[in-house]
């Protein structure tokens, strides 16, 4: 009894591996806060000197940890732009009016008139609140709440100071702080408070615990295929050939799923059921990015399988999601895999070079699903096509545009546009005259008058 209690305690006490990414001075402050935390979290620190290093730092951190924590929003959103599908749960310290107190007090102690400060990163309401609390008038403060263009923001501050509109600067951006400092302009850098950094670590614990709980979810998979040689080798009785094929596929599945500790069994000819955990499948699919089993089956048996995997808190929920995911794999033409969680996350098609993850919950009134059914394709395929066409800086498009944007042949793009046309997603808008020899090209546009099309485009 003591032995099992000890094992349970060891499992419960295994700390969450968290990475903290930020400038060196902030990372050092988080390290100081981490020493005061309990042993539920083990923190590893990743600092950067230049903004260009952030993406590479994130790649290393996400590969080595369960959670990634950013000391500020700028680095977080920079990574989000490059990696919209986070490899591991991630969060950041959001801007807070509390950040303003230390730099303003330091400027006051240095003798500067903070009533004529130039401040970025905070809206007027936050600035007014802070100034009111320290007993100063904020009507002369220049504020810049947007932080999208660093060079423009730098020029804004410098012009304000050199024109005499501002006597000092408060910035949330480290690069701007450094530039202004080099030009002997009075500036202070607004950074998270110690309490905010401690809150970041607490968030890391919650994120890590939630991720571990998710990894313990039930995963149910359905794999189905058909015999590609039914019309060949007629000298071999079909039943014998089918049984040999089923045995060959079953043997491959057992070999692959054994290392997952997964249960796998045939349910009917050409169909298998497997049960595992979300965590083991995440590792098997390299964080839901690939499904090498499909290539292995194709190479060794010649079959093209459709796979649907569902995640859920109960086997029933996971099974329902698996069946829905299987339908998507069928509609995508087979030889691919989709994964669907009961929370609405969809990954796929795994086995494709254009695999993606979308959140089904954001599709207004399930309009994307309804349109996909009309078109006869999977929701992610339709989503990718629509997203690609929306990238064009024009209202009309051709099959050549779609082929170029999605990396498919012109013939495939023409077939897709024909299906979109028949489903009412697009309509013909005219003909593009070609000066050089060749046929004129049909122009298409979205059928925005259709409610479901409008919901998908605007949602």
Buried (B, 14 or more C-beta within 10 A) or exposed (E): EEEEEEEEEEEEEEBBBBBBBBBEEBBEBBEEBBEEBEEBBBBEBBBBEEBEBBBEBBBEBBEEBBBBBBBBBBBBEBBBEEBEBBBBBBBBBEBBBBBBBBBBEBBBEEEBEBEBBBBBBBBEEBBBBBBEEEEBEBEBBBBBBEBEEBEEBBEBBBEBBEEEEBBBBBBBBBBBBEBBBEEEBBBBBBBBBEEBBBBBBEBBBEBBBEBEEBBEBBBBBBBBBBBEBEEEEEEEEEEEBBEEBBEBBBEBBBEBBEEBEBEBEBEEBBBBBBBBBBBBBBEBBEBBBBBEBBEBBBEEBEBBBBBBBBBBBEBEBBBBBBBBBBBBBBBBBBBBBBBBBBBEBBBBBBBBEEBBBBEBEEBEEBBBBBBBBBBEBBBBBBBBBBEBBEEBEEEBBBBEBBBBBBEBEBEBBBEBBEBBBEBBBBBEBEEEEEEEEEEEBBBBBBBEEBEBBBBBBEE
